[in-house]
Amino acid sequence: MRYRRFENPDALAPSEKVQLLAEYFSHYSGLAETNMEALNVNLPRESFAPLLDQIGGLLLDASRSAASQAGPVRMFLDSNTLPAMLSDRLPDDFRAFSLECPSLLSSSGGRPSRAG
């Protein structure tokens, strides 16, 4: 299944967004003054461990494949060789993995970024 970025079916008009953000800011500003601990509640990483393990495995497999097969990643690795002091320490599958990670964090939602 191809990833599709979540889209809110009940999108707000720009003026509604401004109003909502103002209320949001006011709410959390007040909370910061009265109950700072409530702003620092985290969900344990273990809550998502199975999902993170699955995603991590997919990323590792994809980076190994991209580093070893013809395609844009392999071409990039070949075009951007490392200095000798780094080439033994940074194998191509690790370099491919390092290239994949920022794409996961981008806000492009699976679309090519504007920067390239």
FISE-79971 format. One line per 10 residues: number of its first residue (from 1); for each residue x, y, z of N, C-alpha, C, O. Coordinates in Angstrom, 2 decimals. Layout:
REM residues N
NUM = X,Y,Z,X,Y,Z,X,Y,Z,X,Y,Z  ...
//
This chain:
REM residues 116
1 = 0.84,-1.17,0.00,0.00,0.00,0.00,0.89,1.24,0.00,1.81,1.35,0.81  0.61,2.13,-0.88,1.38,3.37,-0.96,0.94,4.34,0.14,-0.24,4.46,0.45  1.93,5.02,0.72,1.65,5.98,1.78,0.92,7.19,1.22,1.32,7.75,0.20  -0.12,7.57,1.89,-0.82,8.82,1.58,-0.89,9.64,2.84,-1.33,9.17,3.89  -0.46,10.86,2.74,-0.46,11.76,3.88,-1.90,11.98,4.36,-2.82,12.12,3.56  -2.07,12.00,5.67,-3.38,12.24,6.25,-3.90,13.60,5.82,-3.17,14.59,5.84  -5.16,13.64,5.44,-5.79,14.90,5.10,-7.02,15.06,5.97,-7.84,14.15,6.08  -7.14,16.21,6.60,-8.27,16.49,7.46,-9.52,16.68,6.60,-9.56,17.56,5.74  -10.54,15.86,6.82,-11.76,16.00,6.02,-12.58,17.24,6.38,-13.50,17.63,5.66  -12.23,17.85,7.51,-12.96,19.03,7.98,-11.99,20.21,8.08,-11.80,20.78,9.15
11 = -11.39,20.57,6.96,-10.38,21.63,6.93,-10.99,22.97,7.33,-12.15,23.27,7.04  -10.16,23.77,7.99,-10.61,25.07,8.47,-10.28,26.17,7.46,-9.31,26.08,6.72  -11.10,27.19,7.46,-10.81,28.39,6.68,-9.67,29.13,7.38,-9.47,28.94,8.58  -8.92,29.96,6.65,-7.81,30.68,7.28,-8.20,31.46,8.53,-7.46,31.45,9.52  -9.34,32.12,8.52,-9.76,32.89,9.71,-10.07,31.95,10.88,-9.82,32.30,12.03  -10.59,30.76,10.59,-10.87,29.79,11.65,-9.56,29.25,12.24,-9.47,29.01,13.44  -8.56,29.06,11.38,-7.25,28.60,11.85,-6.64,29.62,12.81,-6.11,29.25,13.85  -6.71,30.89,12.45,-6.17,31.96,13.30,-6.87,31.94,14.65,-6.21,32.01,15.69  -8.19,31.84,14.65,-8.96,31.82,15.89,-8.61,30.59,16.72,-8.41,30.70,17.93  -8.52,29.43,16.09,-8.19,28.20,16.80,-6.80,28.27,17.41,-6.60,27.86,18.56
21 = -5.84,28.78,16.66,-4.48,28.90,17.19,-4.40,29.89,18.34,-3.65,29.68,19.29  -5.17,30.95,18.28,-5.20,31.92,19.38,-5.76,31.26,20.64,-5.22,31.45,21.74  -6.83,30.49,20.50,-7.41,29.78,21.64,-6.44,28.72,22.18,-6.30,28.56,23.39  -5.79,28.03,21.27,-4.80,27.00,21.64,-3.67,27.63,22.46,-3.30,27.13,23.52  -3.13,28.72,21.95,-2.04,29.42,22.63,-2.48,29.90,24.00,-1.75,29.77,24.98  -3.67,30.46,24.08,-4.19,30.95,25.35,-4.36,29.81,26.35,-4.00,29.95,27.52  -4.89,28.70,25.89,-5.10,27.54,26.77,-3.77,27.06,27.35,-3.64,26.90,28.56  -2.79,26.84,26.48,-1.52,26.29,26.95,-0.66,27.31,27.68,0.17,26.93,28.51  -0.83,28.58,27.40,-0.15,29.61,28.18,-0.67,29.60,29.61,0.10,29.71,30.56  -1.98,29.48,29.75,-2.57,29.40,31.08,-2.15,28.14,31.82,-1.89,28.17,33.02
31 = -2.07,27.04,31.10,-1.63,25.79,31.71,-0.18,25.89,32.16,0.18,25.34,33.21  0.64,26.56,31.41,2.05,26.73,31.77,2.18,27.52,33.08,3.11,27.28,33.86  1.28,28.41,33.31,1.33,29.20,34.55,0.81,28.43,35.76,1.24,28.68,36.88  -0.12,27.50,35.53,-0.77,26.82,36.65,-0.33,25.38,36.86,-0.38,24.88,37.99  0.10,24.70,35.81,0.42,23.27,35.93,1.45,22.87,34.87,1.13,22.17,33.91  2.68,23.33,35.05,3.74,23.08,34.07,3.96,21.58,33.81,4.29,21.19,32.69  3.77,20.74,34.84,3.99,19.30,34.68,3.06,18.71,33.62,3.43,17.74,32.95  1.89,19.27,33.47,0.93,18.76,32.49,1.43,18.95,31.05,0.95,18.29,30.13  2.39,19.85,30.87,2.92,20.10,29.53,4.10,19.17,29.19,4.63,19.21,28.08  4.51,18.36,30.14,5.67,17.50,29.92,5.30,16.03,30.15,6.03,15.29,30.80
41 = 4.19,15.62,29.61,3.74,14.24,29.71,4.07,13.55,28.40,3.73,14.02,27.32  4.76,12.41,28.52,5.18,11.69,27.32,4.59,10.29,27.29,4.33,9.69,28.34  4.40,9.79,26.11,4.00,8.41,25.90,5.28,7.59,25.80,6.17,7.95,25.02  5.42,6.52,26.55,6.66,5.74,26.49,6.92,5.21,25.08,6.00,4.81,24.37  8.19,5.20,24.69,8.58,4.70,23.38,8.08,3.28,23.16,7.74,2.91,22.04  8.04,2.50,24.24,7.61,1.11,24.15,6.19,0.99,23.59,5.82,-0.06,23.06  5.42,2.03,23.72,4.05,2.01,23.20,4.02,1.79,21.70,3.06,1.24,21.15  5.08,2.23,21.04,5.16,2.09,19.59,6.26,1.14,19.14,6.57,1.09,17.95  6.85,0.40,20.05,7.99,-0.46,19.73,7.73,-1.41,18.57,8.57,-1.49,17.67  6.61,-2.13,18.52,6.39,-3.04,17.39,6.35,-2.29,16.05,6.92,-2.76,15.06
51 = 5.69,-1.16,16.02,5.62,-0.38,14.79,7.00,0.14,14.40,7.39,0.06,13.24  7.73,0.68,15.37,9.07,1.21,15.08,10.01,0.11,14.62,10.84,0.34,13.74  9.90,-1.08,15.20,10.72,-2.20,14.74,10.39,-2.58,13.30,11.28,-2.86,12.50  9.11,-2.59,12.98,8.69,-2.92,11.62,9.19,-1.87,10.62,9.73,-2.22,9.57  9.02,-0.62,10.96,9.47,0.46,10.08,11.00,0.43,9.94,11.53,0.59,8.84  11.69,0.22,11.06,13.15,0.14,11.02,13.63,-0.99,10.13,14.58,-0.82,9.37  12.99,-2.14,10.22,13.35,-3.27,9.36,13.14,-2.95,7.89,13.97,-3.29,7.05  12.03,-2.31,7.59,11.76,-1.91,6.20,12.82,-0.93,5.70,13.29,-1.03,4.56  13.20,0.02,6.55,14.22,1.00,6.16,15.57,0.34,5.91,16.25,0.66,4.94  15.94,-0.58,6.78,17.22,-1.28,6.60,17.22,-2.08,5.32,18.20,-2.05,4.57
61 = 16.15,-2.81,5.06,16.06,-3.60,3.82,16.10,-2.69,2.60,16.80,-2.98,1.63  15.36,-1.59,2.65,15.32,-0.67,1.52,16.67,-0.01,1.29,17.07,0.18,0.14  17.38,0.33,2.35,18.69,0.98,2.18,19.71,0.00,1.60,20.53,0.38,0.77  19.67,-1.26,2.04,20.58,-2.27,1.47,20.30,-2.45,-0.01,21.22,-2.53,-0.83  19.03,-2.51,-0.35,18.64,-2.69,-1.74,19.04,-1.48,-2.58,19.61,-1.64,-3.66  18.74,-0.29,-2.10,19.05,0.93,-2.85,20.55,1.12,-3.04,20.99,1.64,-4.06  21.32,0.69,-2.05,22.78,0.84,-2.15,23.40,-0.17,-3.10,24.49,0.07,-3.63  22.74,-1.28,-3.32,23.35,-2.34,-4.12,22.77,-2.46,-5.53,23.34,-3.18,-6.35  21.68,-1.80,-5.81,21.04,-1.92,-7.13,21.11,-0.60,-7.88,21.17,0.48,-7.29  21.10,-0.71,-9.21,21.11,0.48,-10.06,19.89,1.34,-9.74,18.79,0.83,-9.54
71 = 20.09,2.63,-9.71,19.01,3.56,-9.44,19.55,4.87,-8.92,20.77,5.05,-8.85  18.68,5.79,-8.55,19.12,7.12,-8.13,20.01,7.12,-6.89,20.93,7.93,-6.80  19.75,6.24,-5.94,20.57,6.21,-4.72,21.96,5.70,-5.06,22.96,6.29,-4.63  22.04,4.63,-5.81,23.34,4.08,-6.21,24.12,5.11,-7.01,25.33,5.27,-6.83  23.42,5.82,-7.91,24.09,6.86,-8.70,24.61,7.97,-7.79,25.72,8.47,-8.00  23.83,8.37,-6.81,24.25,9.40,-5.87,25.49,8.95,-5.10,26.46,9.70,-4.97  25.47,7.72,-4.60,26.61,7.20,-3.84,27.87,7.17,-4.71,28.96,7.51,-4.26  27.71,6.75,-5.96,28.85,6.70,-6.88,29.37,8.09,-7.23,30.57,8.29,-7.40  28.46,9.04,-7.32,28.85,10.42,-7.68,29.42,11.20,-6.51,30.10,12.21,-6.70  29.16,10.73,-5.32,29.60,11.44,-4.11,30.43,10.50,-3.25,30.01,10.07,-2.17
81 = 31.59,10.20,-3.73,32.46,9.27,-3.01,33.00,9.94,-1.74,33.10,11.16,-1.63  33.33,9.09,-0.81,33.85,9.57,0.47,35.37,9.62,0.45,36.01,8.87,-0.29  35.96,10.49,1.27,37.41,10.47,1.42,37.84,9.12,2.01,37.05,8.47,2.70  39.07,8.71,1.74,39.56,7.39,2.18,39.38,7.16,3.67,39.07,6.04,4.09  39.58,8.20,4.49,39.48,8.01,5.93,38.06,7.68,6.39,37.87,7.20,7.51  37.05,7.93,5.54,35.66,7.64,5.91,35.07,6.44,5.19,34.13,5.81,5.69  35.59,6.11,4.03,34.95,5.09,3.20,34.83,3.74,3.89,33.84,3.03,3.69  35.82,3.35,4.71,35.73,2.07,5.42,34.78,2.15,6.61,34.26,1.13,7.06  34.56,3.34,7.12,33.72,3.50,8.31,32.24,3.72,7.98,31.37,3.50,8.82  31.96,4.14,6.75,30.58,4.42,6.35,30.22,3.57,5.13,30.35,4.04,3.99
91 = 29.77,2.35,5.34,29.41,1.50,4.20,28.23,2.09,3.43,27.46,2.89,3.96  28.10,1.69,2.19,27.07,2.25,1.33,25.65,2.04,1.85,24.80,2.91,1.69  25.38,0.90,2.47,24.02,0.70,2.99,23.72,1.68,4.12,22.58,2.12,4.27  24.73,2.02,4.93,24.54,3.02,5.97,24.33,4.40,5.35,23.48,5.16,5.81  25.09,4.71,4.34,24.93,5.99,3.66,23.54,6.10,3.04,22.90,7.16,3.12  23.06,5.02,2.43,21.71,5.02,1.85,20.67,5.21,2.95,19.71,5.96,2.77  20.86,4.52,4.07,19.95,4.67,5.22,19.93,6.12,5.68,18.86,6.67,5.97  21.10,6.73,5.75,21.20,8.13,6.19,20.52,9.09,5.21,20.05,10.16,5.61  20.46,8.70,3.95,19.75,9.52,2.96,18.24,9.33,3.06,17.48,10.25,2.78  17.81,8.14,3.47,16.38,7.85,3.58,15.73,8.59,4.74,14.61,9.09,4.63
101 = 16.43,8.66,5.86,15.83,9.17,7.09,15.27,10.59,6.97,14.14,10.82,7.42  15.99,11.55,6.39,15.41,12.90,6.29,14.13,12.93,5.45,13.25,13.76,5.69  14.03,12.03,4.48,12.81,12.03,3.66,11.60,11.61,4.48,10.48,12.02,4.17  11.81,10.82,5.52,10.71,10.43,6.40,10.21,11.60,7.23,9.03,11.69,7.55  11.12,12.47,7.57,10.78,13.58,8.45,10.29,14.81,7.71,9.81,15.76,8.32  10.43,14.79,6.40,10.03,15.98,5.65,8.53,16.14,5.70,7.79,15.17,5.87  8.10,17.34,5.55,6.66,17.62,5.58,6.03,17.48,4.20,4.88,17.86,4.00  6.79,16.93,3.25,6.26,16.84,1.89,5.22,15.74,1.75,4.57,15.64,0.71  5.06,14.90,2.76,4.03,13.87,2.71,4.24,12.87,1.61,3.27,12.41,1.01  5.49,12.53,1.33,5.77,11.54,0.30,5.98,12.14,-1.07,6.31,11.43,-2.02
111 = 5.78,13.45,-1.19,6.00,14.10,-2.47,7.43,14.62,-2.50,8.00,14.90,-1.45  8.03,14.75,-3.68,9.39,15.30,-3.74,9.44,16.67,-3.08,8.51,17.47,-3.22  10.52,16.94,-2.36,10.64,18.23,-1.69,10.92,19.32,-2.72,11.39,19.04,-3.82  10.63,20.54,-2.34,10.87,21.66,-3.24,12.35,21.90,-3.47,12.76,22.43,-4.50  13.15,21.50,-2.48,14.59,21.75,-2.56,15.28,20.80,-3.52,16.44,21.03,-3.88  14.64,19.77,-3.93,15.31,18.86,-4.85,14.83,17.52,-4.65,15.28,16.60,-5.34
//
